[in-house]
Amino acid sequence: MTRRFWSALEVELYKAVRQRLVWLGVMLCALLTTAVSLRFDLTAAASSRYLYIAHAAPATLNVIGVMLLVLFAATLVAGETANGTLRGLVLRRVNRLELFMAKWAAIALFSLVLVAVTLFSGWMVAMSGGPMTGVIYGGDVVFTGDRMLKVLLICGVSAWVPLFTAGTLALAVSCFSRSALGAAATVLGVWAAIEALKYPLRLESYVFTTYLETPWVYYAELCDGFAGPWMRPMIIGGIICGCTIAVSAAAGAWRMVYRDVTL
């Protein structure tokens, strides 16, 4: 990491906080997470409040979170190519690879913010229904409140990885496109096709989108008092996401370094 990278990252973050899309994303994640609570009786047992979080988090992140992150990532290169900003940066001899890395880091931070806002909103709403004392059945504490909170944080990190993968893929596509709308449409179109075909073709274990749901399935099982296997699917998900991130980032960085932005 060089001083130029940190300067580029500072610029990217400054531009991000000025985007309406970023603030819209934060508000939508908080609002949708809160809205899911209408389906649950939060004044009942504490297990129902944990179960609410297990349903609210994927309902928010797997739909709104993915769409917002893809739209955000699509504008980072394709949008700046269309309005001439990227050409101006290149003419000023800004290091292209460091510029790509700064944009990639901005995606990582934005996706992390979306996850944090979703979990924080869900936890606050759940606490409004009563104390988070853990999962209790028949008067016995099956899982303590501390354990449920720790597992929730682990699930949040596990859900962030495939979300960040989606953002990396969108950034790579953005590097090959001259239109932010075209880049976003391409990624969302491919995403829809993958979701439609992965189960009929039995490819779900090899597609990173499957692992957006995996942490929350495990958390929902904890809410029912059952600690199912989780290490193996999360490790497999991490490997699939890691490979997808590596290929997407390499392709995006190569295109960023060698593309002609003067046309």
N, C-alpha and C positions, 0 to 999 in steps of 0.2 A: 504494500500500500504506500503510495507516495502522497506528497502534499497536494499534487494536482488532482489526485483522485478525491481526496477529502474536499477540496474546493469544488470539484464537479458535483459531488454528492450534496454539498450544501446548496448549490444552485438548484439541483433537482428537487430537493426537499422544499426549498423556497417556492418553486413553481408549483409543487404539489399542494401546498397549503393554500395557494391562491386559486386552486381549481374548485369549482362548484361540485364537480363529481365526487371529490374526496369527502367533502362535508356532507353531501347527499348520502354517500355510502355509509358514513358513520351514523347518521340519523335513521336511515332505513334499517340498518342492522339492529339498532336499539328498539325501534318501533315494532319491527316484525317479531323480534324476540319477545317483546312485551305482549303483543297481540296473541301469540300462541298460548299464553296463560289462560285465555278465555275458555280453552278446552279442558282445563284441569281445575279440580277443587283444591286450591292451595291451602285451605284451612283444615284439610284432613291430615292424615299421617304424614310425617316428614318424608317418607318414601315417595309419596305422590309429588312432592316438590322437587325431589331429585329427578323423578321420572319426567317432569315437565322440562327440566334443563336438557335431559337426554333427547327430547323430541324437538325442543326449540332451537338448539344449536345447529343440527343438520338442516332443519327447515330453513334457517336463515343463511348459513354459510354455503350450503350446496346449491342454492338457487341465486339469491340476491348477491351473496358474496362472490361467487364465481363470475357472474355477469359484470359486476362492478369492477372486479380486478382485471377481467379481460378488456373491458372498455378503457380502463386506466392505462394498461400496458400497451394497448394498440396505439394510443396517441403519442407515446414516448419517442418513437422513431418515425413512424409513417406520418404522424401529424406534423412533426417538425420538418420532415422532408417536404410536405405539401406547402407549408407556409414559408419555407426558405430559411428557417432558423438553423437547421442542421448544416446547410450550405455555408452560412455565415460562420458557424463554429469551426468548420473544416478550414475555411479560408484564414481563420485566425490561428491555424496550426494547433488546435486542441487535439490531444492524443485520443484517437478514436476508440482504442481498446479501453482506456480508462473512462471514457465517456459512456461506453456500453456497460462497464462494471458499475458505474454510478447509477445508471438507470435500473440495472438489475437489483442493486441494493435498495433503491427506492421501492421497487415492487415487493421485495421481502419485507420491508418495514410497513408498507400499506396493508399487505395481507395479514401481518401480525397485529396491526391495529384493528382490523375487522374482527379477527378472532377474539382479541382482548375485549373489545366493546360488546361483542355478543355474549361472552361468558360473564362479564361483569353485570350486564343488564339482566341476564337470566338469574344470576345469583341474588341480585338485589330484589328482583320481583319475587323469587322463591322465599327469601327471608321475610317479605311482607306478609306471608301467610303464617309464619310461626318460626320458631327456632329450628336450625338445621342440626338436629341431634343425631343424625345417622339413620340407618335402615334398621327398623325394629319390627320383629314379628313374634307374636305370642308373648310379648313382654321381654323378650331377649334381644339384646343388641347384636345384630348379625354383622354389621359394618358400622364403625364409629363415624362421627361427623368429620373428624380429622382425616380419616382414610378416604372418605367420599370426596373431600375437597382436594386432597392430593391427587387422587385418580382423575378428578375433573381437570386439573391442570395438565396432567400427563396426556389426557385425551385431547385437550386443546392444542398442545404441541403436535400431537400425532395428526390432528386434523389440519394443522397449518401446513404440514409438509406437502400433501397433495394440492392444497390451495396454492401454495407457492409454485408448485410444478405447473399448474395451469397458467399462472402469471408468466412464468419463464417461457412456456410454449407460445403464449400470445406475444411476448416481446420478440421472440425469434421470427414469428410470422410478420410482425411489424417491420422488422429489418428488411424483409423481402418485398414489402408493399410500399406504395406511394400514397395510399389512402388509409387513414385511420379507420374509417367506416368499413372499408374492404377487408382490412386486417381483422377487425372484430367479427365481421360476418363470417369470415373464413374459419376462425377458431370456433365460434359458436356452432357453425354448421357441421364442422368435423366432430365437435363434442356431441351434438345431437345424433349424428350418424353412429358414433361409437356406442352411445347409450342404447340405441335401438338394435344394434347388431351383436353386442358383446355377449349377451346371454344366449340368443339362438345359436351363435357360433361357438359357444362355450369358451370364450376368451376373457371372461371377467377377471380371472386370476392374474392376467398379464397386462391389464389396463389400469393405469394409475387412478382413473376416476372412481373405480370400485372402492378404493381405500379412503374416500371422503366419508363414507358411512361407517367403516369398521370400528373406529373408537367409540362411536355413540351406540352401536349395537352392544358392545361390551358394557358400557356404562348403564344402559337400560337393564341388562341382565343383573347387574349389581343391585339396582333398585328393586328387583324382584327377589333379592336375597340369594342370587346364584352367581358364583364367581367362575365364569367360563374361561376357556383358554384364550389368551390374548397375545402372548409373546410371539408365537409363530406368525399369525397373520399380520401383525404390525411390523415384524422384521421383513417379511416378504413385501409388504407395502412400501417400506422404506427403500428396499432394493429397487423395486419397480420405479418408484418416484425418482430415486437417485439416478438411474440410467436415463430416464426421460429428461431430467434436468440437465444431465451432462451432454446429451446429444443436442437438445434444444439450445443450450447456452453456447456450445461450440459452433453450431450452425449460425446462430445469431451474431456471435462475435466475429466469425469469419466474414459474414456479409457486411457487417458494420465497418470492418477494416477495409474491405476491398470494393465496396459499392461506389458507384459514381454518383455523387449528389449534386453535381454541377449542371445536370440536364434539366 
